[in-house]
């Protein structure tokens, strides 16, 4: 489709893969536990919240809109599946499904060229949007929740995977800085 869309999809998939790695490394008893002292819900509720947003977005491309209407994403109409909050194995399946669906999105968008997309959340009015804009929003939303999850893991005495909860663009920047340092090029030269 285009490089920007492909990068947004890959960045989202990378984050979701990190979520899977975190869940796989967690003791199952720690998955749903929150930290009242920090005012944070558990890993499971954060994963459920994040996956709900992806599923709402992807759902806009599942069915044909009625009567020339725009495809619509209502982020307030999330399923809020309690099983994703409490069952790490189920959450792993949901994340894997979302990753597959994201990777198939470019071919779907190509067939739907020019179809309008509208979104709303927080009981707002419908607003025009685009798939790339929503993918960027999902990316940032996921980073935010993963950063909170990293705090939870550290507060419980664990260590999240390296780079967990950090924007892919920041990880690329850090890699560029390491490469420049290895080559003896100052950071300000780039």
MARNU-508430 format. One line per field, with one value per residue (C-alpha): residue number from 1; residue in one letter; y, x, z. Coordinates in steps of 0.02 Angstrom, whole numbers, plus 50000, padded with zeros to 5 digits. Example, Ala and Ser with C-alpha at 12.3 -4.5 7.8 and 13.67 -1.06 7.14 Angstrom:
// MARNU-508430
n: [1  2]
res: [a  s]
py: [49775  49947]
px: [50615  50684]
pz: [50390  50357]
// end
This chain:
// MARNU-508430
n: [1  2  3  4  5  6  7  8  9  10  11  12  13  14  15  16  17  18  19  20  21  22  23  24  25  26  27  28  29  30  31  32  33  34  35  36  37  38  39  40  41  42  43  44  45  46  47  48  49  50  51  52  53  54  55  56  57  58  59  60  61  62  63  64  65  66  67  68  69  70  71  72  73  74  75  76  77  78  79  80  81  82  83  84  85  86  87  88  89  90  91  92  93  94  95  96  97  98  99  100  101  102  103  104  105  106  107  108  109  110  111  112  113  114  115  116  117  118  119  120  121  122  123  124  125  126  127  128  129  130  131  132  133  134  135  136  137  138  139  140  141  142  143  144  145  146  147  148  149  150  151  152  153  154  155  156  157  158  159  160  161  162  163  164  165  166  167  168  169  170  171  172  173  174  175  176  177  178  179  180  181  182  183  184  185  186  187  188  189  190]
res: [x  x  x  x  x  x  x  x  x  x  x  x  x  x  x  x  x  x  x  x  x  x  x  x  x  x  x  x  x  x  x  x  x  x  x  x  x  x  x  x  x  x  x  x  x  x  x  x  x  x  x  x  x  x  x  x  x  x  x  x  x  x  x  x  x  x  x  x  x  x  x  x  x  x  x  x  x  x  x  x  x  x  x  x  x  x  x  x  x  x  x  x  x  x  x  x  x  x  x  x  x  x  x  x  x  x  x  x  x  x  x  x  x  x  x  x  x  x  x  x  x  x  x  x  x  x  x  x  x  x  x  x  x  x  x  x  x  x  x  x  x  x  x  x  x  x  x  x  x  x  x  x  x  x  x  x  x  x  x  x  x  x  x  x  x  x  x  x  x  x  x  x  x  x  x  x  x  x  x  x  x  x  x  x  x  x  x  x  x  x]
py: [50000  50135  50142  50248  50131  49978  50054  50095  49918  49844  49957  49904  49720  49742  49815  49677  49547  49629  49611  49426  49407  49494  49383  49225  49274  49320  49199  49168  49225  49397  49425  49499  49570  49758  49875  49977  50067  50131  50156  50034  49889  49727  49677  49582  49731  49837  49702  49687  49875  49885  49737  49807  49962  49861  49749  49899  49974  49812  49777  49930  49834  49671  49717  49827  49991  50019  50134  50223  50261  50280  50138  50176  50143  50175  50154  50166  50010  49893  49712  49720  49531  49483  49325  49430  49515  49355  49217  49243  49102  49181  49350  49273  49207  49376  49466  49339  49361  49550  49539  49430  49547  49700  49619  49586  49765  49838  49720  49758  49945  49931  49853  49989  50139  50301  50235  50355  50312  50395  50373  50424  50397  50475  50497  50623  50655  50555  50628  50590  50494  50378  50206  50274  50406  50273  50157  50298  50329  50143  50140  50284  50215  50046  50123  50219  50062  49958  50089  50073  49884  49901  49998  49857  49725  49824  49859  49672  49641  49586  49656  49687  49641  49767  49912  49866  50018  50122  50193  50099  50265  50290  50114  50150  50314  50226  50094  50232  50316  50152  50122  50299  50278  50112  50200  50340  50470  50594  50593  50775  50731  50639]
px: [50000  50120  50273  50193  50044  50157  50268  50117  50053  50224  50246  50076  50116  50284  50200  50071  50210  50293  50128  50126  50305  50262  50111  50211  50344  50222  50166  49982  49934  50010  49911  49753  49825  49820  49913  49792  49940  49988  49810  49838  49733  49819  49905  49750  49632  49759  49777  49587  49569  49702  49634  49458  49516  49602  49450  49334  49447  49468  49282  49247  49322  49227  49053  48991  48915  48732  48672  48833  48868  49049  49134  49117  49222  49134  49270  49141  49050  49191  49152  49250  49276  49310  49399  49537  49562  49580  49641  49817  49800  49644  49731  49875  49750  49664  49830  49884  49719  49736  49914  49856  49711  49825  49944  49797  49734  49831  49748  49578  49608  49665  49498  49405  49498  49410  49284  49258  49295  49213  49257  49190  49229  49181  49003  49064  48993  49054  49216  49302  49464  49576  49648  49827  49769  49679  49830  49938  49811  49807  49996  50006  49864  49951  50119  50034  49954  50111  50212  50088  50105  50295  50273  50164  50292  50435  50331  50304  50492  50498  50577  50476  50556  50686  50601  50429  50315  50432  50379  50451  50516  50612  50682  50741  50818  50911  50974  51035  51124  51208  51261  51330  51424  51496  51554  51629  51506  51442  51255  51240  51314  51155]
pz: [50000  50060  50169  50307  50326  50321  50457  50567  50550  50587  50739  50807  50777  50862  51016  51023  51006  51158  51250  51210  51271  51434  51464  51422  51551  51690  51823  51783  51958  51924  51763  51839  52001  52018  52132  52235  52316  52143  52083  51940  51880  51834  51674  51617  51624  51529  51395  51382  51364  51228  51131  51140  51047  50911  50890  50872  50739  50643  50656  50548  50403  50433  50370  50230  50289  50254  50116  50072  50254  50311  50401  50585  50739  50904  51035  51174  51111  51162  51208  51372  51372  51554  51496  51416  51585  51685  51568  51501  51374  51301  51296  51199  51070  51056  51030  50898  50805  50806  50740  50593  50556  50560  50436  50318  50331  50181  50057  50133  50124  49944  49896  49990  49919  49952  50078  50220  50401  50550  50733  50901  51082  51247  51183  51053  50880  50732  50663  50497  50511  50412  50443  50462  50585  50689  50682  50750  50888  50930  50934  51057  51162  51173  51218  51359  51431  51409  51502  51647  51637  51646  51809  51875  51831  51910  52066  52083  52078  51897  51741  51583  51416  51359  51271  51335  51345  51237  51069  50919  50851  51015  51005  50825  50884  51025  50902  50785  50931  50980  50800  50787  50950  50889  50731  50834  50768  50895  50929  50873  50702  50653]
// end
